[in-house]
């Protein structure tokens, strides 16, 4: 009876990644491309420091989904582990996955801070929200992330398992595993972003409520409201998915569960939580469509008025004299 339940739970675990994972991956790739097109097509967004962070985040999310979720679908859903077939992919996959994920989270944190400064009542603080500073700051922080993730290239290697005689891509250092788990995953990937986005999100909410009482140009005020709403809702969704994934992760890794049925149930719950955490990297475009009417109008304009009409061949009407008809 117990083995039958475990088998059912293991099959359900695979189905979660096949159906839920593939759906999130497909929607995320489409949304990331559309996000990038909309943001880059409008001058309003190209000149905004907050929108600059969102553009870079959309591009990084595509890389994160391809290196993280796609590989997870192949491993857990179809039992196809590409990391065991290629040493380069074994080392590069985790490096690129963690670098793109941390860089994407860095972008949403900087966008939250930027919107706080953009909506401040003090003109001196508003100067901190500018595109030139945003470019320098983001390039510097992403460079730090890229350098900080180099140990993934060093300590991950292919090893043959003595029990199954299969080649596996695993870490060769216990100390690196501890560092990666506590510092990269828990601290940089969860705790610090949650604190930053929660703190500056509350401050930004307070500033946005005061925007209508300030003498700000209408275009600037509408843009600040739009970007603030988009960022704040995305922050809420990030905290929701991160907290759920973090709780299940802590139970699965540090719960010391011996019962096979309970462990299979925890693994199934972790599959849902992991797909949910990936959905944060896939959801930005759809969040913007839902919460911002202005973004919906901008999306329709860019896709149907700007790009489709631009590439549609123009009809040339011949100039026929009326006498010849």
N, C-alpha and C positions, 0 to 999 in steps of 0.2 A: 504493500500500500504506500509506504513512504517513498520507495524508489519510483513508483508511478507518478506520485505528486511532484517529485524532483524533476523527472523527465518532462512533465507538462510545463513546469515553471521555466526550465531551460529552453524549451521550444518557444514559450511566450517571450522570453528574453530575446531570442533571435528575431521574432516577428516584430518586436518593438523597433529595432534598428532598421529592419527592412521597410516597414510601412511608414512609421513615424519619422525615422531618420531620412529616408529618401524624399519624403514630402517636404521636410524642413530644408534639406539641401537644395532641392529644385526651386522652392519659393525664395530661398535666401540668395541664390545666384541671380535669379531674375530681378529680385528687388535691389540687390547691390548694383547691378548694371544700370537699372532705371534711375536709382538714386544718383549715381555718378553723372548720368546724362543730364538730368534736371539741374543739378547744382552747377555743373560746368557750362550749361547753356545760357544761364541768366546772369547778367552782370551784377544784379543785386546780391546774389550769393557769392560770386567770385571776389567781391570787394569786402565781404564780411569775414571777420576773424573766426566767429563761431561756426559759420558755414564751412570755412576752410577745414576746421577740425572734423566736421561731419563728412566732408568729401573724402578726406584721407581715411577716416574710419570705415566708410563704405568700401573703399578699395581693399583695406586690410581685412575686412570681414569676409570678402570673397576668398582671399588667400587662406584665412583661418578655416573656413568651411571645407575647402578643398584638401587642405593638409590634415585637418582634424576629423571632421565628421565623415568625409568620404572614406578615409582609411578605417575609421571605427565601424562604418557600415560593412565594409568588405571583411573585416576581421570577425566581428561579432555576428553579422547577419549571414554571410556567405562562406565563412571559414577560409577566407583567402587573405593571407598575411603577406603583403608585398615587402614588409620590412625584413622578412626572413629570406627573401629572394635577392635583395640588393643591399650591399653594405652601405652604399651611398645614401639610399633612401632610408635605411635604418638610422643613420646619424642625422640626416638632413630633416627628416619628417618631424621629429620632436622639436628640433631647433627652430624650424620655421613656424611650427604650430604655436609654440609658446611665445616666440618673438612677436608674431602677428597678433596673438590674443592679448598680450600685455600692452602692445602698442595701441591696439583698438581701445582697450580700457583706459589707457592714458589719454586718448583723444576725447572720450566722453567726460573724463574728469576735467580736462582743460576746457572743454566746451561749457561745462557747468560753472567753472570759475570765471570764464570769459563773460558769460551772461550775467553773472553777479556784478562784475565791474561795468558792463554795458548799461545795466539798469540802475546803477547807483545814482544817488542825488548829487554827489560831490563831483564836480567836473574834473578835478585832479585824478580821481580814481577811474573815471571813464576813459582817460587817456591810456590806461593799461589794456584796453580792448581795442587793439589795432592789428591789421593784417601783417605788418612787418614784424612785430614782436611775436605774433603767433607762428610765423614761419620759422624764425630763429629758435624759438622755444621748442617747437615740436621736433625739428630736425635734431636738436641737442638731446632731447629725451629719448627719441627713437634710437639714436646712436648709442646711448647708454644701455638701452634694452638689448640691442644687437650684440654689444660687447659682453653684457652680463650673461647672455645665454650661450656663450661659446663653450662652456663645460659640457653642454649636451652633445656637441660634436666630438668631445674627447672621451667621455665616459660611457657612451652607448656603443655597443658592439654586438656582433653576432656570436652566439654561443650555442653549442650542441647540448641539449638537455640529456642528462644521464638516465632519466626515468622514461622519457618518450622517444629518445634518439632523434629529436627534431631540432632543426635550427631555429633559434629564437633571438629576437632583438631585445636585449636587456641591458640594464645598467651594470657596470663592472665595479662600482664603488658604493658601499653602504653609506658612507658619509655624504656622498653626492645625493643619494636618494633622500636622506634626511634633510639636507639643505634644500633640495628641489621641492620636497613636500611642505616643509614649514615656511620657507622664505618665499619661493616663487608662487606656489599654489595658494597657501593660506594667507600670507602677509601681502605680497604684491598683487595677487590675483583676486583676493576677496576682502580682507580686512581694511586695508588702506583705501581702495576705491569706494567701499561702502561708507566709510567715515567722511571722505571728501565730498562725495556726491550728496550724502544726506545733509551735511552741514551747509554747503553752499546752495543746495537745492532749497532748503528752508529760507535762507537769506534772499535767494532770487525770487521766490514766491512773494515775499514781503515787498520787494522792490517793484515787482510787476503790478501788484495791487495799487501802488502809488503812481503808476505811469500816467493814468488818465488825469491826474491832478497837476501834472507838470507841463511846463511850456516846452514841449519837444516837437520838432517837425513831424507831421503826420506820417510821412513815409518811414522815418526812422522808428517812430513809436509802433507802427504796425509790424515792422520787421522784428523789432525786439520782442513784441508779444508772440509773434509766430514762432521764432526760434526758441524762446523761453518755454513755450508750451510743448514744442516738439522734444526738447532736451529733457524737460522735467518728467514727462510721461515715460520717456525711454529710461530715465534713471529709476523710476519706480519699478518698471518691468525688470531692469537689471538686478535690482535689490531683491525682488521677488524670486527670480530664478536662481540667483547666487545663494541666497539663504537656504532654499530647498535643497539645492545640490550639495551645499556645504554640510548640512545636517546629515543627509543620507551618506555622504562620503565619510564623515567622522564615524558613523555607526558601522559602516562596512569595513573600514580600515582598522579602527581602534576598538571595535566592540568585542573582539575576542569571542566570536560566535562559533560554537562547535557543532551544533545541530545542523545537519545537511539541509533539512527542509527549510529551516529559518534562514540559513545562509542563501539558499536559492531565492527565497522571498525578498531578502535584502538586495540581492543582485538584480532582481526584476525591478524593484523600486528604484535602484540606482540607474538602471537603463532609462526609465522614464525621466528621472531627475537630470541625467546627462543630456538627453535629447532636449529637455526643457532649457538647460543652460546654453546649448547650442542655438536654440531658437532666438536668444537675445541677439546673436550675431546675424540672424536672418530676418529679424522683424522690423528693422528701422524704417524701411520704406513704407511698410503697411501701417506702422504706428503713425507716421507723418500723414498718410492719406486719411486715417480715421480721425485724428485730433485736430487737423488744420484744414479748414475750408480753403484758405489762401493757397496752401500747397497743392490741393486738388486742382484748383484753377491753373496754377503754374504748370502742373504736370500735363493737363489737357492742352494748354497752350504750346508747351515745348514739343510734345509728341505729335500733335495734329496740325498746329498752325506753323510751327517753326521747322520741324524736320520733315514731316511727310510732304507738305506743300513745297518744301525746298527741293526735294528730290523727284517730285512728280513732274513728268515732262510737260512742257507748256505746249498748248495747242496753237498752231499757227493758222489763222483764218486767211485764206487767199483773198486778195483785193480784186474782186471781179467787177468789171463795169456793168452798170445796170442795163446798158444798151444791148449787152450780149445775152441777157436772160430772156 
